């Protein structure tokens, strides 16, 4: 058992070493991982709420807790305007202070009182990428949109691959009536018109992030099921599977310890390209109005706003999210190319 585990570790080590030789994919993986990790820290870096406020000798942490404007001596009954509060504290020249994030604008914050003109407004020194048609900062929205898009692509790919792998493995391994049942389900499910299903569901419910992820997982598992089924049918006819039967291994152990590890490696090479497809799909659905609804930060919504102007003179609403989308997708494609080379089954095989 230890020898088999050592062989598996050695195989993955060889694949990792080969992936590192693919410099374009290797560095793209690190860039995406770093950017994705930083995107979860955006509330501390790009936000209208300060990290810390010292006011009248008391300390407050608005980024973690809501405080009404009256807490800081403002007449408004709503949320405090911390950028204005920072100016007031600076004018008083006392020991109070306010520590704002690196970029002091939130993705859903309305800036109509500050821009003093009809939105959308072009890029300025304060709003680096301008504002959208509701006066919200575009720079903040595209950064938060990166986290939403990548998270969506990863989750849909992960769960649809898990569902498709389980269905394909059961169908291919057990065969007979089980295989017939799964094949009929796949045929019926694949015949569903994807866009029509989304339109119909959107007319009844407002799709949030979790619900839209769930819907697309249910619609995206079919393709990987057929591939896994074919791989399992090919693997279960090999001699090492018959040897496992003779040694008394259970069917569950054979399929999980022997067949799936040999069948699933090529699937890994599909994953980055599936993530690319799911991110592009989310942008397209948001552009058409059937995806995530406002005020969720979305690249597709920004592009749709820019395209709604006949002369396309609000170029920043189109170009900036498209550039972010292009760079993100091309980096993930580079990762997929590296995975494809590293997991080339013709070069490395557990049977060797």
N, C-alpha and C positions, 0 to 999 in steps of 0.2 A: 504493500500500500504506500509506504514511504517512497519507494522507487518510482511508482506511478506519479505521485505528487511532485517528486523532483523533476520528472520528465515534463510535466505540465508547466512547472515554474520555469524550467529551462527553455521550453518552447516560447512562452510569453516573453521571456527575457530576450530571446533572439529576435522576436517580432518588435519589441520595444527598441532594441538597438538598430534594427533596420529602419524603423520609423524615424529615429533620430537622424539617420543619414539623409532623410528627405527633409532638407533644411526648410523649405517653404512651408510644408505642413507642420513641422516641429515648432517653428517660431510662431506660426499662425495659432497653434493650439495654446501656447503661452499667452499670446496677446488676447485671445478670446477669453481665456480663463481669468486673466487679470482684470480685463474690462468688465466681465460679468460679476466678479467678486466686488469690484468697486461700485457697480450699479446698485448693490444692496446697501451701500453706505451713502447713497445720494441724499437721504434725509439729513445727513450731517454735513454735506458738501454743497448741495443745491437745494435751498429751501428758504421760505420767507420767515420761518420761525427761528429765532436765535438759539445758539447752544447754551448760553448762560446770560442772565441779567442780574445785575446788582442794583437794586432800587430801594432807597431809604434804609440802607443797612441790611436788607433782606436779599437772599439769593433765590432766583427762579430759573427753571429749566424748561422753557416753552417748547423745545423740540420733543420733549417727552410728555408734557402735560399741558393742557389747555388752561389759559388764564384769561378772564374777561378784561376788557380795556380799563374798567374801573380800578383794577388792581394797581395800575400804574398812573392813576390820577387822570385818566382820559374820560371825557364826557360820553363817548360812544358806549352803547350797550352791547355791542358785538365784540369781535376779536380785535385785539390791539394792532395798530399799525407800527410794527417794530422799527421799520426804517425811519419813520417820523420820530419815534421815541428816541432813536439813536441821535438824531439831530438835536432834539430838545435837551438830552443829557449833555451833549457836547457844548451847547450854549450855556448851560448852568455851570460848567467847569467845576464840578465837585468830584467826590470819590466814587460816584455811581458810574457804571459802565455797562455796555451791552456787547456781547460777542456774537457777531453774525456769521453765518456760513460763508464759504469762499464765494459763492454766487448767490446773492440774497433774494432770489425770486423763486416762487413755487410753480409747479406745473399747472395748477388749477387756479392760480391767483389772478383776479381781474385787475388790470392796471389802468383802467380808464381814467382814474383820477390823477395819474402821474404822467401819462403820455400826452394829454391835452389835445388830442386829435382823434379823428375817427380811425379805428383799427380796420385792417391790419396796417402796421407801421414797419418800415424797412429797418434793417440792422443799424444799431447805434452803439456808442461806447458803453451805454448802460445795458441795453438789451442787445446782446451780441448777434443774435440771429433774428432780431425783430420780434413782432408780436403777430398773433393770428387774428382772425376776424372777431374774436371775443375779447381781445386785449390781453391774452395770456402769452407769457414769454415762450418763444419757440425753442430757444436753447434748452430750457428746462424740460420742455415736453419731448424733444427728440431724445434726450438722455434717459428720461424715465420710459420712453417708448422702446428704447433698446432693451431694458430689463424685461418689459412686458413681452416683446416679440421673441426674444431668445428663450425666456421661460416657457412661453407658449409652445414654441417649436420643440423644445426638449421634452416637455411633458407629453405632448401628443405623440411624439415619436416613441418615447419610452413605453407608454401604456398600450399604444396600438401594436408595437412590436411584441410586448409581453402577451397580449391577448392573441395575436396572430401566431406566435410561436407555440403557445399551449394548444390552440385549436389545430394547427398544422401537425404538431407532434402526435397528438392523439389520433388524428385522422390517418396519418401515414403509418403509425406503428401498429394500431389494432386492425386497420383495414376492415373488410366486410361491411356489415351494416353501419358500423361507426363511420367508416369512410364515406359511404353513400349518404348518410345523414349530413355530415359536415359539407360535402360537396354540394348537396341541394341547398343548404343554408347559404353557402358562398355564392351560388348562382343567383339566388333570389336577392341577396344583400347587394351584390355587385350591380344588379339591374336597377337599383334605386337611383333616380336622378339627383346627384349631389346638390346642385345649386337650388333645385326646386324644394328639396327637403329643408335647406337652410331658410329659404324665403318663407315657406309655410310655417316653420317653427318660429321665425322672427315676428310673424304676424300675430302669434298668440302670446309669446313670452319675450321679455327683454333679455337677450343673451349676455350674461356677465362672463368674466374670465373662466370661472370653474365650469359653468354650464356649457360654454362654447367649446372648451377643451373636451368635456365629456361627449358632446355630440360628434366632434371630429374624430375622437378615438373610436367611436362606434362605426364611423363611416370609413376609417382608414386601415382597418385590420385585415381586410380581405387579401390584398396583394401579398403581404408577407406570409399569410397562411398557405397559399399555394406554393410559395417557394420552399418553406420549411417542410411541407408535406413531401415535395419531390426529393429534398435532401434526406429526409428520414427513410423514405422508400429505398433510396440508394444505399444508405448506410446499413439498414437492418438486414440486407442480403449478404453482408460481408462475413468473413469467417470469424472475426473476433466476437461478433454477436452470438453466433452459434456456440462458440467456446464459453461464453458467459452463461448461456442456457445450460450447457452440460455441467458447468461448475456449480449450478444450483442458485444462481443469482435471480432475484425477483424481477418481474417486469418493470416495476417502478425504478429499481436500481439500474437496470439495463438502459432504460430510456433517459434517466437523469445523469448517470455516471459515464455512460459510454456513447450512446447515439447522439444526444443533444450537444455535448461538447465538440463532437466532430462535425455536426451539422450547423452549429450556430456561428462558427468563425466567419464564414462568408457574409453572414447577415450583418456583422459588425461593420463591414465595409459599406453597407447600404445606409447605415444610420446617419452619418453627416449629411448625405444628399437628401435624406428624408427630412432632416431638420431644415435644410434650405427650402425644400418644397413647402413645409408647413409654415415657415415664416412668411414666405411669399404669398401663401394662401391667406394668412391673416391680414396682410396688408391689402390684398385684393378685396376681401370681404369688408374690411373697414372702409375702403374707398367706395364700395357700392352701397354702404350703409347697413349691411347685414351682419357685421361683426360686432366688436366691442363698442359699447355706446358711450357717449360723453358722460362725465368729464374724463374718462380714462385716456391717458396719454397714448396716442396712436399715430404711427407714421402715415397710415392710410387716410386718416381723417384730415391731416395737414395737407396731403396731396390733393384730396378732394376739395378742400377749401380753395387752394390755389387754382385748380382747374375750373372752378365755378366762375372765375372772372374772365370775360370774353377775350380781353387783350393779353391775358397771362402776364400782366405787369407786376403781379405779386409773386415774383419769381422765387423769393426765398421760401415760400410755402411749398414749392414743388422741388426745387433743386436740393435744399438742405436735407429733407427726409430721404430723398432718393439717393443722395451720396452716402448717408448713414446706412441705408439698406444695402447699397451696392458693396460697400466696404465689408459689412458684416457677412454678407452672403459669400463674397469671394474668399474671405478668410476661412469660412467653414468648408467651402469647396476644396481649398488647399489641404485642410485637415483630412477630408475624405480621400483625396488623392494619396496622401501619406498612409492612411489606413489601408487603402486598397493594395498598395505595394507591400506593406508590412504583413498583411494577412493573406498574401497570395498562397492559396492552398497547393499550387503546383510546386512551390519551393519548400514549404514546411508542412509536414503531415505527422500527426501523432502515431500513425501506423508504422512510420519509419523508426 
